[in-house]
Amino acid sequence: MTLIEELQFRELLFAVTDDDLAKVLENEKVTFYLGADPTADSLHVGHLVTYLVAKRLVERGHKAILLIGGGTGLIGDPSGKSEERNLLTLDETMKNSEALANQASRILPEAVIVNNYDWLKKIDLITFLRDIGKHFGLNYMLAKDSVKSRLETGISFTEFTYQIIQSIDFLELYKTQQCKLQIGGQDQWGNITAGLELIRKTLGQEHKAYGLVIPLITKADGTKFGKTAGESVWLDAKRTTPYEFYQYWLNLDDKDATTKLKQFTSLSKDVIEDILQEMIKTPHLRHAQKAIAEELTVLVHGEEALKQVQNISNALFYNDVFGLSADEIEMGFKGVPSLSTNEDMNVIDAFIGLNLASSKREARTFLTQNALTVNGEKITDESFLITKENALHKQYTIVRRGKKLYGVIKHK
């Protein structure tokens, strides 16, 4: 199938600016770009799908440019926002830009990385108004969804001009890198078409460029995709551990997993259809979720991280924590109740301190029901002492109530 047909099959095509793009992508080697503003020091799952579309383009022989918006990040994109962004300092933007470039290059190693601050900083106010601003009519700018949706709640002149500033990027890359295509999420349609307008009006109608936008990725219930417990799922391991990242995909609803299997993996149509058939037969084995989680964990964090994640998963499933490294314990038990001590601790006091029991009476009841374990061992003796000497790596004691409630004692 053609590239456009593949994107349609994978539900990754929202719109193109010109129907000729399908033929161009089959008959030419096209330089294209995608951008990310450094509003944080990490990309998140919401960004990931655009990079995966970029990888499909690269696999077909096209050349990728990754644009880090060191300049536009200082302004703030109103697209998809209901209120004004907090402005970052130049130091913050440059620091975030470096972090995003390093992260994105692991996902898309073939890409040429540029920073639009390099050319935007050279444009003085008079040049901006005379040579760029004159090509944008006020009515044209007001009609953009990113602006129109903000007129009632308010939009500053700073964010109002974002579409003009981003359009300079497309013009710059078209002139210097022969870049003919920009890809992005559907909320970027207005910014992309503004760039196309600037190219035509500046260089002439015969200069042809294109835009391709990807649909907004949502959950089956229509809510925003890429968050868990209200927090973004980040690609930076310090923000979202590889284990948390893996578990996010593993815990997808079946309806979400069937769609995301097409959107987020490189698996062929035949393999995808086989997996979907297996899901019908044995849905409890979570075939689609595992396929997504494994491929994306390797892509974002590497093979070694996947091995660690699988070690943690197996240890928790079989209640066998002895084989876990110190790093795996930190990763796997991030966010569970914990306490630190430099003394021996009675098992009853430990479970109360970790909020795994509300009282000594309740803790004793759990003991008699064989519901409490320490480092994988069932504990029934209420005088049992938790000691540093018996801790895993002389640092951690893993306690559990029932099958799923965990706590960690960290020995100083």
HELIX and SHEET records of a PDB file:
HELIX    1   1 LEU A    3  PHE A    9  1                                   7    
HELIX    2   2 LEU A   21  ASN A   27  1                                   7    
HELIX    3   3 VAL A   45  GLU A   59  1                                  15    
HELIX    4   4 THR A   72  LEU A   74  5                                   3    
HELIX    5   5 LEU A   90  ILE A  107  1                                  18    
HELIX    6   6 TYR A  117  LEU A  120  1                                   4    
HELIX    7   7 LEU A  125  THR A  127  1                                   3    
HELIX    8   8 PHE A  128  ILE A  132  3                                   5    
HELIX    9   9 GLY A  133  HIS A  135  5                                   3    
HELIX   10  10 LEU A  138  LEU A  142  1                                   5    
HELIX   11  11 ASP A  145  LYS A  148  1                                   4    
HELIX   12  12 PHE A  157  PHE A  160  1                                   4    
HELIX   13  13 TYR A  162  GLN A  177  1                                  16    
HELIX   14  14 GLN A  186  GLN A  188  5                                   3    
HELIX   15  15 TRP A  189  LEU A  203  1                                  15    
HELIX   16  16 PRO A  242  LEU A  250  1                                   9    
HELIX   17  17 ASP A  254  PHE A  264  1                                  11    
HELIX   18  18 LYS A  269  LYS A  281  1                                  13    
HELIX   19  19 PRO A  283  LEU A  285  5                                   3    
HELIX   20  20 HIS A  287  HIS A  301  1                                  15    
HELIX   21  21 GLU A  303  TYR A  318  1                                  16    
HELIX   22  22 ALA A  326  GLY A  332  1                                   7    
HELIX   23  23 VAL A  347  GLY A  353  1                                   7    
HELIX   24  24 LYS A  360  THR A  368  1                                   9    
SHEET    1   A 6 ALA A  15  VAL A  16  0                                        
SHEET    2   A 6 TYR A 210  ILE A 214 -1                                        
SHEET    3   A 6 CYS A 179  GLY A 185  1                                        
SHEET    4   A 6 THR A  31  ALA A  36  1                                        
SHEET    5   A 6 LYS A  63  ILE A  68  1                                        
SHEET    6   A 6 VAL A 112  ASN A 115  1                                        
SHEET    1   B 2 LYS A 227  THR A 228  0                                        
SHEET    2   B 2 GLU A 231  SER A 232 -1                                        
SHEET    1   C 5 SER A 338  THR A 341  0                                        
SHEET    2   C 5 LEU A 405  HIS A 411  1                                        
SHEET    3   C 5 TYR A 396  ARG A 401 -1                                        
SHEET    4   C 5 LEU A 372  VAL A 374 -1                                        
SHEET    5   C 5 GLU A 377  LYS A 378 -1                                        
SHEET    1   D 2 MET A 345  ASN A 346  0                                        
SHEET    2   D 2 LEU A 385  ILE A 386 -1                                        
END                                                                             
